[in-house]
């Protein structure tokens, strides 16, 4: 049982204690009979120093020297215990009262922490217990900045000492584990969460140095050290906290990547993945300064893979990775130019701190200058972490308490405020002014969250704040995660977002395909959330948005028959019936005509009780509707006040929202190739004549008596209201549908690249494939498989009966059945086809003219072979291998890494559209048909597409409600209304909408378009002088009859080619001597062709 506490006479705080008083207390501490007496005296001495001389007393009375001497006294275990007790008392109370003491305990002369850690290896249990108390006391009183700036480095220094005791090492690893555990999120207050974020970020910066130290402990010979090091490493991995590739992750991955890259026996496929990983890990648009510390370790390994890998794909990946690493290791100017924000350094903070300390009187005592030299760096490092983490409110806590004992009384708060104000001003300059909360507004959402999709982190530790009645535009590039964020909110999966019973949300999207056979009224009434409204109320709301009631009204039509625009209006009607508090609108203007876009704008502005979150690439719509903008920046949501125009004023780099620019994303379309017999850009290659079509089940035709023609120079826009028949017109033109009357003719070799209105239908059956695999599947047989799936290509029961029909061609062999068409050649102004007969050998094949086959009813057989020949010509210069396909995807704005390694199911809507576009352009089409091409594409991609279409050498016909896009590209417009098409003639193009054009409106957009405009009527049916109403017949190149002299010259040329080929191939070189070569004047320069050159064809086409 302990005795009564030792009574110490108090000394007034203004009078320093005498050396005798301090010595007496030290003597009591070191020579007390009981531990409690020693501990009481330790507290008394600590309080005495705090209340009088403060931190200066630790040095002034030789106190620390006495403690250090007693701690290593091998003769007295009591003194070693007492040394730990006084150390524990100092650790427990001094930092709380005078934080400046942290510099003495942790930094100055190596600090005192190592003394306590070594004592944990003492043979006396009481000494170890006292040392444990001292270490825990110090850890408990340090704030976040002190832990990372001084405590963790002190532990690292101890673990790196060769003389460190294994018991001390175990404790050091345990303390590192506790630091990592303090970063874990829980049910914390906002202030606690901010402190944990700061600690997590700061520890992440240290991991590059900590990982190797902890790893060495995992292999320690002492079992206790090894076990604790494993626990510590496990805890450190939790610091990663779902981040994509920030420094904590890189610190963990770098050793593994480095080892794999430098191992010569690593399999090639592993090297490919490692090279790819190292590239991806560094290919952020903003490479942070601290991330560069990992690059020197990876660079030699990547260089080695580039030089020694046997597979070309692996070498290519390594080359890309090396380029990114070299770029990242360059100076900071390139990163800053790309939008990276420069991080504040310790020296910059130090300069500001010294400036303000000097301006406010400097140090109170000159003798403190040596100590100030250490302290100012310590303070600057803590402030640096707060500034870079944007926790500016913590800056005064890292300055004022530390200066209170060094500067004149009262000046510490002034200095702290001045430094704080300086960095607030710098933060405002870099990031803009902070959000000013309006007390009159009603806040309905204030959520802090992170968001990931598959293996990609989209948003990291960001905030979403929504005010009632505001309309927020959500802006960012394709793949940033806009639709994913809205879908997470709609499904109730977003962390921190109010549940549906508190805040009702409605996700507006056009996706009604699963109930295509229901009537519109039944479809809406079937929804469990809307059934309670009753059919009467549902019918009224549907009428408000244009769905007329009654037996013959639109409400009775089937959902599947609706156009894209009407499907969007149906989704908006459902949202109105739900009475949602928050509307989530994902591309609401997709498929909507001008009138309906105007209606939607007025609806959103009128209902001020509804909050809207809008994703749209229609700049005019965002300007008209939005009150605020949220922009994706560095995996954060950044708020801007005002509409899109106000946002662009603040962020000039976002000007692409108002221009069609290819500066950020470039598209390159392949040249269309030559069409046999077509020598003029204005010659009709596709014609529709008096076509009428009615959908099954409908009494009213969707298209009536439509006629048109298209050329290689066509730039045609098809415009009209929702449901007018535009998409039906396109489907008939491309062969998706078969007209009930009239005819559609095209050049036999014409290749059409077609993107449907619902573009994602092209890839819906291939979600498990990568884009590269999808393209290989589509063209692996030499034909476009999607062409074979058209209605005009699929064999019906009537077609199968037709194939059983026998025909007699008058060659004396009687009637026979056609098995297949296996060849085609020119015959005057048309074609003749080689026919393989059922049950007959190939030597009995016959040639039958195109007209005869069509007359006998074999249209689909002829069309199938024409498609095959057209596809073969288009793919003649295409090699279907991953490397070439990757380059093709890059030409349409899709990153090759995404094309090669990401499944289509994980791509955003805009990225899927690029996949579809790449598929349509693979076989070098002559005519590009685009149904709503601007849907899902962001502004950068939209600009790249517009420039590519402008420069494309083939014909283009498109449906679009985007007047900006159409007005810049299409001088010719066809208007479809109530199923009838009218030709509106030529209009002026707005070339000033292109960023690379300084001209005003013009009638020409390119050399291709100018040729169209120059023609009297480029595309109007029956008006071209070159094909005035006649059949689409194309003349082959007519061969002239050669004279005898010309025939002799041709024979000489052929012989020379043959000799050259023989000499090149060494097997035949012995057949010819030098005289032969001289006789035929074979130049030696022509013998440099590589061995294995194929035999040249005997042809007169020498040009």
NORGI-V410140 format. One record per residue. N is the residue number from 0. RES is the residue in one small letter. OMEGA is omega in radians with two decimals (* if undefined). NEAR is the number of other C-alpha atoms within 8 Angstrom. Layout:
# NORGI-V410140
N;RES;OMEGA;NEAR
N;RES;OMEGA;NEAR
This chain:
# NORGI-V410140
0;x;-3.04;2
1;x;3.12;6
2;x;-3.13;6
3;x;-3.12;4
4;x;3.12;7
5;x;-3.13;7
6;x;-3.12;4
7;x;3.09;5
8;x;-3.08;4
9;x;3.07;5
10;x;3.11;8
11;x;-3.03;6
12;x;-3.11;8
13;x;-3.10;5
14;x;3.10;7
15;x;3.09;8
16;x;3.14;10
17;x;3.11;6
18;x;3.14;7
19;x;3.13;6
20;x;-3.12;8
21;x;-3.14;11
22;x;3.13;8
23;x;3.13;8
24;x;3.11;11
25;x;3.12;11
26;x;3.11;8
27;x;-3.13;10
28;x;-3.01;14
29;x;-3.03;12
30;x;3.14;9
31;x;-3.14;9
32;x;-3.08;6
33;x;-3.11;7
34;x;-3.11;8
35;x;3.11;9
36;x;3.12;14
37;x;-3.13;17
38;x;3.12;13
39;x;3.11;10
40;x;3.11;13
41;x;3.09;15
42;x;-3.13;11
43;x;3.13;9
44;x;3.13;11
45;x;3.14;12
46;x;3.14;9
47;x;-3.13;12
48;x;-3.13;12
49;x;-3.05;12
50;x;-3.10;8
51;x;-3.01;12
52;x;3.10;9
53;x;-3.03;11
54;x;-3.12;12
55;x;-3.14;7
56;x;3.14;10
57;x;3.12;10
58;x;-2.96;9
59;x;-3.09;7
60;x;-3.10;8
61;x;-3.04;8
62;x;-3.09;10
63;x;3.10;8
64;x;3.13;7
65;x;3.14;8
66;x;-3.13;11
67;x;3.13;10
68;x;-3.13;8
69;x;-3.09;12
70;x;-3.13;13
71;x;3.12;7
72;x;-3.05;10
73;x;-3.06;5
74;x;-3.03;4
75;x;3.07;7
76;x;3.14;10
77;x;3.13;9
78;x;3.11;12
79;x;3.10;13
80;x;-3.13;14
81;x;3.11;14
82;x;3.12;13
83;x;3.13;15
84;x;3.11;15
85;x;3.09;14
86;x;3.12;10
87;x;3.12;15
88;x;3.11;13
89;x;3.13;11
90;x;-3.05;13
91;x;-2.96;13
92;x;-3.06;10
93;x;-3.11;13
94;x;3.13;13
95;x;-3.09;8
96;x;-3.12;7
97;x;-3.08;12
98;x;3.13;10
99;x;-3.13;13
100;x;3.10;10
101;x;3.13;10
102;x;-3.13;12
103;x;-3.04;11
104;x;-2.98;11
105;x;-2.99;13
106;x;-3.00;11
107;x;3.13;9
108;x;3.11;5
109;x;3.10;7
110;x;-3.08;12
111;x;-3.09;9
112;x;-3.12;10
113;x;3.11;9
114;x;-3.14;9
115;x;3.13;13
116;x;3.09;16
117;x;-3.13;12
118;x;3.08;13
119;x;3.09;13
120;x;-3.13;11
121;x;-3.14;9
122;x;3.13;6
123;x;-3.10;7
124;x;-3.12;7
125;x;3.10;7
126;x;3.14;16
127;x;3.13;14
128;x;3.13;9
129;x;3.12;12
130;x;3.10;16
131;x;3.09;10
132;x;-3.10;10
133;x;-3.11;16
134;x;-3.13;13
135;x;3.14;8
136;x;3.13;11
137;x;-3.13;11
138;x;-3.03;8
139;x;-3.01;7
140;x;-3.12;9
141;x;3.08;9
142;x;-3.00;6
143;x;-3.09;9
144;x;-3.13;10
145;x;3.13;11
146;x;-3.05;12
147;x;-3.05;12
148;x;-3.04;11
149;x;-3.01;11
150;x;-3.14;10
151;x;3.05;10
152;x;3.11;9
153;x;3.08;14
154;x;3.13;10
155;x;3.13;10
156;x;3.13;8
157;x;-3.13;11
158;x;3.13;11
159;x;-3.14;8
160;x;3.10;7
161;x;-3.10;5
162;x;-3.11;4
163;x;3.11;11
164;x;-3.05;9
165;x;3.08;9
166;x;3.08;11
167;x;3.12;13
168;x;3.10;13
169;x;-3.14;12
170;x;3.12;9
171;x;3.09;12
172;x;3.12;12
173;x;3.13;11
174;x;3.05;8
175;x;3.08;11
176;x;3.13;13
177;x;3.09;8
178;x;3.12;9
179;x;-3.13;14
180;x;3.13;9
181;x;3.14;8
182;x;-3.03;11
183;x;-3.14;9
184;x;3.08;7
185;x;3.09;4
186;x;-3.04;4
187;x;2.96;8
188;x;-3.13;6
189;x;3.13;6
190;x;3.10;7
191;x;3.11;8
192;x;3.11;10
193;x;3.11;9
194;x;3.13;9
195;x;3.08;12
196;x;3.12;9
197;x;-3.14;13
198;x;-3.14;13
199;x;-3.14;11
200;x;-3.09;9
201;x;3.09;10
202;x;3.10;12
203;x;3.11;12
204;x;-3.09;10
205;x;-3.01;8
206;x;-3.14;12
207;x;3.10;13
208;x;-3.08;7
209;x;-3.06;9
210;x;3.13;11
211;x;-3.13;8
212;x;-3.14;11
213;x;3.13;13
214;x;3.12;10
215;x;3.09;8
216;x;3.11;10
217;x;-3.14;12
218;x;-3.11;7
219;x;-3.13;9
220;x;3.14;6
221;x;-3.04;7
222;x;-3.12;7
223;x;3.13;7
224;x;-3.11;15
225;x;-3.13;13
226;x;-3.12;9
227;x;3.11;12
228;x;3.09;15
229;x;3.10;10
230;x;-3.13;9
231;x;3.13;13
232;x;3.11;12
233;x;3.13;8
234;x;-3.13;11
235;x;3.12;10
236;x;3.12;9
237;x;3.09;10
238;x;-3.10;13
239;x;2.98;10
240;x;2.99;5
241;x;3.08;5
242;x;-3.07;9
243;x;3.08;7
244;x;3.03;8
245;x;-3.09;8
246;x;3.12;12
247;x;-3.14;15
248;x;-3.13;11
249;x;3.12;12
250;x;3.14;12
251;x;-3.07;12
252;x;-3.01;8
253;x;3.12;11
254;x;3.14;8
255;x;3.12;8
256;x;-3.10;11
257;x;-3.14;11
258;x;-3.12;8
259;x;-3.10;10
260;x;-3.08;16
261;x;3.09;9
262;x;-3.05;7
263;x;-3.10;5
264;x;-3.14;4
265;x;-3.14;9
266;x;-3.07;6
267;x;-3.11;10
268;x;3.08;7
269;x;3.10;8
270;x;3.12;13
271;x;-3.13;12
272;x;-3.13;8
273;x;3.12;11
274;x;3.12;15
275;x;-3.12;11
276;x;-3.11;8
277;x;3.09;11
278;x;-3.11;14
279;x;-3.08;9
280;x;-3.12;9
281;x;-2.97;10
282;x;3.03;8
283;x;3.12;7
284;x;3.07;6
285;x;3.14;9
286;x;-3.07;12
287;x;-3.09;7
288;x;-3.04;6
289;x;3.11;7
290;x;-3.08;11
291;x;-3.12;11
292;x;-3.12;6
293;x;-3.00;11
294;x;3.13;10
295;x;3.13;8
296;x;-3.08;9
297;x;-3.01;13
298;x;-3.13;10
299;x;3.13;9
300;x;3.12;11
301;x;3.09;14
302;x;3.12;11
303;x;3.10;11
304;x;3.13;14
305;x;-3.06;12
306;x;-2.96;7
307;x;-3.07;6
308;x;-3.10;11
309;x;-3.11;7
310;x;3.13;7
311;x;-3.13;7
312;x;3.14;8
313;x;3.13;16
314;x;3.13;13
315;x;3.10;9
316;x;-3.14;11
317;x;3.12;16
318;x;3.11;11
319;x;3.14;9
320;x;-3.13;14
321;x;3.12;12
322;x;3.13;8
323;x;-3.14;11
324;x;-3.14;12
325;x;3.10;8
326;x;-3.12;7
327;x;-3.12;11
328;x;3.09;8
329;x;-3.11;7
330;x;-3.02;7
331;x;-2.99;6
332;x;-3.12;6
333;x;3.13;8
334;x;-3.14;12
335;x;3.12;10
336;x;-3.13;7
337;x;3.07;8
338;x;3.12;7
339;x;3.13;11
340;x;-3.11;6
341;x;3.11;5
342;x;3.12;6
343;x;3.13;9
344;x;3.12;7
345;x;-3.12;10
346;x;3.12;7
347;x;3.10;8
348;x;-3.13;13
349;x;3.14;11
350;x;3.13;8
351;x;-3.12;9
352;x;-3.14;12
353;x;-3.13;9
354;x;-3.09;8
355;x;3.06;11
356;x;3.13;12
357;x;-3.11;9
358;x;-3.10;7
359;x;2.97;8
360;x;3.12;9
361;x;-3.12;9
362;x;3.13;12
363;x;-3.12;8
364;x;-3.13;8
365;x;-3.11;6
366;x;3.11;5
367;x;-3.06;9
368;x;3.10;9
369;x;3.13;7
370;x;3.12;7
371;x;3.13;8
372;x;3.10;8
373;x;-3.03;10
374;x;-3.05;10
375;x;3.08;11
376;x;3.12;10
377;x;3.13;11
378;x;-3.10;11
379;x;3.12;13
380;x;3.11;11
381;x;3.13;12
382;x;3.12;12
383;x;3.14;12
384;x;3.14;11
385;x;-3.12;13
386;x;-3.10;12
387;x;3.07;9
388;x;3.12;8
389;x;3.01;7
390;x;-3.00;11
391;x;-3.12;10
392;x;-3.13;6
393;x;-3.11;8
394;x;3.13;14
395;x;3.13;11
396;x;-3.13;7
397;x;-3.11;12
398;x;-3.04;13
399;x;-3.10;12
400;x;-3.11;11
401;x;-3.13;12
402;x;-3.03;10
403;x;-3.13;12
404;x;-3.06;7
405;x;-3.10;10
406;x;3.13;14
407;x;-3.04;11
408;x;3.11;6
409;x;-3.09;7
410;x;-3.10;10
411;x;3.13;14
412;x;3.13;9
413;x;3.14;8
414;x;-3.14;14
415;x;3.13;12
416;x;-3.12;9
417;x;3.11;9
418;x;3.11;12
419;x;-3.13;12
420;x;3.13;8
421;x;-3.07;8
422;x;2.98;10
423;x;3.11;9
424;x;3.12;8
425;x;3.13;8
426;x;3.11;10
427;x;3.12;10
428;x;-3.10;8
429;x;-2.96;7
430;x;-3.07;6
431;x;-3.10;7
432;x;3.12;6
433;x;-3.11;5
434;x;3.07;5
435;x;-3.09;4
436;x;3.11;4
437;x;-3.08;5
438;x;-3.14;5
439;x;-3.11;4
440;x;3.11;7
441;x;3.13;7
442;x;-3.14;9
443;x;3.13;9
444;x;2.99;10
445;x;-2.98;11
446;x;2.97;10
447;x;-3.02;10
448;x;2.91;12
449;x;-3.06;10
450;x;3.10;10
451;x;3.08;9
452;x;-3.07;9
453;x;3.13;5
454;x;-3.06;5
455;x;3.01;7
456;x;-3.08;12
457;x;3.13;11
458;x;-3.07;13
459;x;3.05;11
460;x;-3.12;8
461;x;-3.08;11
462;x;3.04;10
463;x;-3.12;9
464;x;-3.10;9
465;x;3.08;10
466;x;-3.08;11
467;x;3.08;12
468;x;3.13;10
469;x;3.12;13
470;x;-3.01;12
471;x;3.00;13
472;x;-3.13;16
473;x;-3.00;13
474;x;3.11;11
475;x;-3.10;9
476;x;3.03;8
477;x;3.12;11
478;x;-3.13;10
479;x;3.10;8
480;x;-3.10;10
481;x;-3.13;11
482;x;3.11;9
483;x;3.10;8
484;x;-3.11;10
485;x;3.12;11
486;x;3.10;9
487;x;3.09;10
488;x;-3.10;11
489;x;-3.11;11
490;x;3.10;6
491;x;-3.08;9
492;x;-3.09;7
493;x;-3.11;10
494;x;3.06;8
495;x;3.14;8
496;x;-3.10;10
497;x;3.12;7
498;x;-3.05;8
499;x;3.12;8
500;x;3.08;5
501;x;-3.10;6
502;x;-3.07;10
503;x;3.12;11
504;x;3.10;12
505;x;3.14;11
506;x;-3.09;12
507;x;3.09;13
508;x;-3.12;10
509;x;-3.12;9
510;x;-3.12;5
511;x;-3.03;9
512;x;-3.04;7
513;x;3.14;4
514;x;-3.00;9
515;x;-3.07;10
516;x;3.13;7
517;x;3.01;10
518;x;-3.07;11
519;x;-3.13;12
520;x;3.14;11
521;x;-3.13;8
522;x;-3.13;11
523;x;-3.11;10
524;x;-3.13;12
525;x;-3.11;8
526;x;-3.12;8
527;x;-3.11;7
528;x;-3.07;6
529;x;-3.07;13
530;x;-3.10;10
531;x;-3.12;6
532;x;-3.13;9
533;x;-3.06;9
534;x;-3.13;9
535;x;3.13;7
536;x;3.13;8
537;x;-3.14;13
538;x;3.13;11
539;x;-3.13;8
540;x;3.10;11
541;x;3.11;13
542;x;-3.14;10
543;x;-3.10;7
544;x;3.00;9
545;x;3.10;6
546;x;-3.05;10
547;x;-3.13;9
548;x;3.10;11
549;x;-3.08;7
550;x;-3.11;5
551;x;-3.08;6
552;x;-3.11;10
553;x;-3.11;9
554;x;-3.13;13
555;x;3.12;12
556;x;3.11;10
557;x;-3.13;11
558;x;-3.09;15
559;x;-3.10;10
560;x;-3.08;7
561;x;3.02;11
562;x;-3.12;8
563;x;-3.14;13
564;x;3.14;13
565;x;3.07;11
566;x;3.08;13
567;x;3.11;15
568;x;3.09;9
569;x;3.10;11
570;x;3.10;11
571;x;3.11;9
572;x;3.09;11
573;x;3.11;10
574;x;3.11;13
575;x;-3.13;9
576;x;-3.12;10
577;x;-3.10;9
578;x;-3.04;7
579;x;3.02;11
580;x;-3.13;10
581;x;3.06;12
582;x;3.07;14
583;x;-3.02;13
584;x;3.13;12
585;x;-3.10;12
586;x;-3.05;12
587;x;-3.09;12
588;x;3.07;9
589;x;3.08;11
590;x;-3.12;12
591;x;3.06;16
592;x;-3.03;12
593;x;-3.10;8
594;x;-3.12;8
595;x;3.04;8
596;x;3.10;11
597;x;3.12;8
598;x;-3.13;8
599;x;3.10;8
600;x;-3.11;11
601;x;3.14;8
602;x;-3.11;8
603;x;-3.12;11
604;x;-3.11;8
605;x;-3.07;6
606;x;-3.09;8
607;x;3.11;10
608;x;-3.11;7
609;x;3.02;13
610;x;-3.09;15
611;x;3.01;13
612;x;-2.90;12
613;x;2.94;13
614;x;3.14;13
615;x;3.06;14
616;x;3.07;10
617;x;-3.04;8
618;x;3.12;10
619;x;3.12;6
620;x;3.13;10
621;x;3.10;12
622;x;-3.06;10
623;x;-2.94;8
624;x;-2.88;11
625;x;2.99;14
626;x;-3.12;11
627;x;3.10;13
628;x;2.92;16
629;x;-3.08;12
630;x;3.10;11
631;x;3.12;12
632;x;3.07;7
633;x;3.14;5
634;x;3.04;10
635;x;2.98;11
636;x;-3.12;12
637;x;-3.05;8
638;x;3.06;9
639;x;3.13;9
640;x;3.06;9
641;x;-3.11;11
642;x;-3.07;15
643;x;-3.14;12
644;x;3.11;8
645;x;3.11;9
646;x;-3.12;12
647;x;3.08;11
648;x;3.13;7
649;x;-3.12;6
650;x;-3.09;8
651;x;3.14;7
652;x;3.12;6
653;x;-3.10;7
654;x;3.12;9
655;x;3.07;11
656;x;-3.09;10
657;x;3.11;7
658;x;3.04;10
659;x;-3.02;16
660;x;3.06;13
661;x;-3.08;13
662;x;-3.13;7
663;x;3.13;7
664;x;-3.12;10
665;x;3.04;13
666;x;3.06;13
667;x;3.13;7
668;x;3.14;10
669;x;3.09;7
670;x;-3.01;8
671;x;-3.10;11
672;x;-3.04;8
673;x;3.01;5
674;x;-3.10;7
675;x;3.07;8
676;x;-3.13;8
677;x;-3.12;9
678;x;-3.08;5
679;x;3.10;5
680;x;-3.08;10
681;x;3.08;14
682;x;-3.11;12
683;x;3.12;13
684;x;3.12;12
685;x;-3.07;11
686;x;3.04;13
687;x;-3.07;14
688;x;3.02;12
689;x;-3.07;11
690;x;3.05;16
691;x;-3.14;14
692;x;3.10;12
693;x;3.12;11
694;x;3.11;7
695;x;3.13;4
696;x;3.12;4
697;x;3.12;7
698;x;-3.09;5
699;x;3.12;5
700;x;3.07;11
701;x;3.11;13
702;x;-3.02;15
703;x;2.97;12
704;x;-3.11;10
705;x;3.11;12
706;x;3.12;11
707;x;2.99;10
708;x;-3.10;12
709;x;-3.13;13
710;x;3.10;14
711;x;-3.14;15
712;x;-3.10;15
713;x;2.93;16
714;x;-2.92;13
715;x;3.05;12
716;x;3.07;13
717;x;-3.05;13
718;x;-3.12;12
719;x;-3.11;10
720;x;3.09;11
721;x;3.13;12
722;x;-3.09;9
723;x;3.13;11
724;x;-3.08;13
725;x;-3.12;12
726;x;3.06;9
727;x;3.10;10
728;x;-3.13;9
729;x;-3.12;10
730;x;3.07;10
731;x;-3.12;12
732;x;-3.07;9
733;x;3.13;9
734;x;3.06;10
735;x;3.12;10
736;x;3.14;11
737;x;-3.11;9
738;x;3.08;10
739;x;3.06;8
740;x;-3.05;8
741;x;-3.12;11
742;x;3.07;9
743;x;-3.13;11
744;x;3.07;8
745;x;3.05;9
746;x;-3.08;9
747;x;-3.10;8
748;x;-3.09;10
749;x;3.07;12
750;x;-3.09;13
751;x;2.98;11
752;x;-2.98;11
753;x;3.03;9
754;x;-3.05;12
755;x;3.08;10
756;x;3.03;10
757;x;-2.94;6
758;x;-3.05;9
759;x;3.07;10
760;x;-3.12;8
761;x;-3.02;8
762;x;-3.08;11
763;x;-3.13;7
764;x;-3.04;6
765;x;-3.06;8
766;x;-3.10;10
767;x;-3.12;7
768;x;2.92;10
769;x;3.09;13
770;x;3.12;13
771;x;3.12;12
772;x;3.12;9
773;x;-3.14;11
774;x;3.09;10
775;x;3.11;10
776;x;-3.02;7
777;x;-3.04;12
778;x;-3.02;11
779;x;-3.12;8
780;x;-3.13;6
781;x;3.09;9
782;x;3.04;11
783;x;-3.07;10
784;x;-3.12;8
785;x;3.05;7
786;x;-3.11;7
787;x;-3.12;9
788;x;-3.14;8
789;x;3.14;11
790;x;-3.11;9
791;x;-3.12;9
792;x;-3.10;11
793;x;-3.13;8
794;x;3.08;8
795;x;3.11;6
796;x;3.09;6
797;x;3.13;7
798;x;3.12;8
799;x;3.07;9
800;x;3.13;8
801;x;-3.13;9
802;x;3.10;10
803;x;-3.08;8
804;x;3.09;8
805;x;3.12;8
806;x;3.13;9
807;x;-3.07;9
808;x;3.06;7
809;x;3.12;6
810;x;3.10;6
811;x;-3.12;4
812;x;3.06;6
813;x;-3.14;9
814;x;3.13;8
815;x;3.10;9
816;x;3.12;11
817;x;3.05;13
818;x;-3.12;9
819;x;2.96;8
820;x;-3.05;12
821;x;3.13;9
822;x;-3.13;7
823;x;3.07;8
824;x;-3.12;7
825;x;3.06;9
826;x;-3.09;8
827;x;-3.10;7
828;x;-3.13;9
829;x;3.14;11
830;x;2.92;11
831;x;-2.99;12
832;x;3.07;13
833;x;-3.04;12
834;x;3.00;14
835;x;-3.08;14
836;x;3.12;13
837;x;3.06;8
838;x;-3.12;4
839;x;-3.13;8
840;x;3.14;7
841;x;-3.12;6
842;x;3.12;4
843;x;3.11;8
844;x;-3.11;11
845;x;3.03;7
846;x;-3.13;8
847;x;-3.09;11
848;x;3.13;11
849;x;-3.08;11
850;x;-3.13;6
851;x;-3.14;8
852;x;3.12;12
853;x;3.14;10
854;x;-3.13;7
855;x;3.05;7
856;x;-3.11;7
857;x;-3.10;11
858;x;-3.08;8
859;x;3.11;9
860;x;3.10;9
861;x;-3.14;12
862;x;3.13;10
863;x;-3.12;10
864;x;3.08;10
865;x;3.08;10
866;x;-3.14;12
867;x;-3.13;10
868;x;3.13;9
869;x;3.12;12
870;x;3.14;13
871;x;3.10;10
872;x;-3.12;7
873;x;-3.10;14
874;x;-3.08;12
875;x;-3.11;6
876;x;-3.14;5
877;x;3.05;8
878;x;-3.04;6
879;x;3.10;9
880;x;-2.99;7
881;x;-3.09;8
882;x;-3.13;7
883;x;3.13;9
884;x;3.11;11
885;x;3.11;12
886;x;3.12;9
887;x;3.10;10
888;x;3.10;15
889;x;3.13;11
890;x;3.08;11
891;x;2.97;13
892;x;3.13;12
893;x;-3.12;12
894;x;-3.13;8
895;x;3.12;10
896;x;3.08;7
897;x;-3.12;9
898;x;-3.05;13
899;x;-2.93;12
900;x;-3.13;7
901;x;3.07;11
902;x;-3.14;11
903;x;-3.13;13
904;x;-3.11;6
905;x;-3.11;8
906;x;3.06;11
907;x;3.14;10
908;x;3.13;11
909;x;3.12;13
910;x;3.09;12
911;x;3.10;12
912;x;3.11;12
913;x;3.07;12
914;x;3.13;11
915;x;3.13;13
916;x;3.11;10
917;x;3.11;11
918;x;-3.12;9
919;x;-3.05;12
920;x;-3.03;11
921;x;-3.06;10
922;x;3.04;10
923;x;-3.05;12
924;x;3.06;16
925;x;-3.07;13
926;x;-3.13;14
927;x;-3.11;12
928;x;-3.03;12
929;x;3.09;13
930;x;-3.07;12
931;x;-3.08;13
932;x;-3.06;10
933;x;-3.13;8
934;x;3.05;9
935;x;-3.11;10
936;x;3.07;14
937;x;-3.03;11
938;x;3.14;11
939;x;3.14;16
940;x;3.11;12
941;x;3.10;11
942;x;3.11;15
943;x;3.12;17
944;x;-3.12;11
945;x;3.14;11
946;x;3.13;13
947;x;3.11;12
948;x;3.13;10
949;x;-3.07;9
950;x;-3.09;8
951;x;-3.07;11
952;x;3.10;9
953;x;3.12;14
954;x;-3.14;14
955;x;2.99;14
956;x;-3.04;13
957;x;2.95;12
958;x;3.10;13
959;x;3.02;15
960;x;-3.13;11
961;x;-3.05;8
962;x;3.12;7
963;x;-3.10;7
964;x;-3.10;9
965;x;-3.08;11
966;x;3.14;11
967;x;-2.99;12
968;x;-2.93;13
969;x;3.09;11
970;x;-3.10;15
971;x;-3.10;12
972;x;3.02;14
973;x;-3.09;13
974;x;3.12;11
975;x;3.14;15
976;x;-3.13;10
977;x;3.07;8
978;x;-3.13;11
979;x;-3.09;10
980;x;3.07;11
981;x;-3.13;7
982;x;-3.05;8
983;x;3.12;8
984;x;-3.04;7
985;x;3.10;8
986;x;3.11;8
987;x;3.09;10
988;x;3.11;14
989;x;-3.10;11
990;x;3.13;12
991;x;3.09;10
992;x;3.05;11
993;x;-3.11;12
994;x;-3.08;9
995;x;-3.14;5
996;x;3.11;8
997;x;-3.11;6
998;x;3.07;7
999;x;3.13;7
1000;x;-3.10;9
1001;x;3.09;10
1002;x;3.11;10
1003;x;3.10;11
1004;x;-3.14;13
1005;x;3.10;8
1006;x;3.13;7
1007;x;-3.09;12
1008;x;-3.12;13
1009;x;3.10;11
1010;x;3.09;11
1011;x;-3.09;14
1012;x;-3.11;13
1013;x;3.13;6
1014;x;-3.13;8
1015;x;3.11;6
1016;x;-2.95;9
1017;x;-2.98;13
1018;x;-3.08;13
1019;x;-3.08;11
1020;x;3.05;11
1021;x;3.13;7
1022;x;-3.12;10
1023;x;3.14;15
1024;x;-3.06;5
1025;x;-3.09;5
1026;x;-2.97;12
1027;x;2.99;8
1028;x;-3.11;7
1029;x;3.10;5
1030;x;3.08;5
1031;x;-3.14;10
1032;x;-3.03;7
1033;x;-3.09;9
1034;x;3.02;9
1035;x;3.11;9
1036;x;-3.07;5
1037;x;-3.13;4
1038;x;3.09;4
1039;x;3.08;4
1040;x;-3.06;4
1041;x;3.01;7
1042;x;-3.14;6
1043;x;3.13;6
1044;x;3.14;7
1045;x;3.12;8
1046;x;3.09;9
1047;x;3.11;8
1048;x;3.11;8
1049;x;-3.13;9
1050;x;3.10;8
1051;x;-3.14;8
1052;x;-3.14;8
1053;x;-3.13;10
1054;x;3.12;8
1055;x;3.12;10
1056;x;3.14;9
1057;x;3.13;10
1058;x;3.14;8
1059;x;-3.14;11
1060;x;-3.13;12
1061;x;-3.11;11
1062;x;3.14;11
1063;x;3.11;14
1064;x;-2.92;11
1065;x;-3.10;9
1066;x;-3.10;6
1067;x;-3.01;9
1068;x;-3.12;10
1069;x;-3.12;7
1070;x;-3.06;5
1071;x;3.09;9
1072;x;-3.09;7
1073;x;-3.14;6
1074;x;3.12;6
1075;x;-3.13;8
1076;x;-3.13;10
1077;x;-3.13;8
1078;x;-3.08;7
1079;x;3.05;7
1080;x;3.10;6
1081;x;3.13;10
1082;x;-3.12;6
1083;x;-3.13;6
1084;x;-3.11;5
1085;x;-3.13;8
1086;x;-3.09;9
1087;x;3.12;7
1088;x;-3.09;7
1089;x;3.09;6
1090;x;-3.13;7
1091;x;3.12;6
1092;x;-3.12;9
1093;x;-3.14;5
1094;x;-3.12;6
1095;x;3.11;7
1096;x;3.06;4
1097;x;-3.08;5
1098;x;3.09;6
1099;x;-3.12;5
1100;x;-3.02;4
1101;x;-3.05;4
1102;x;*;2
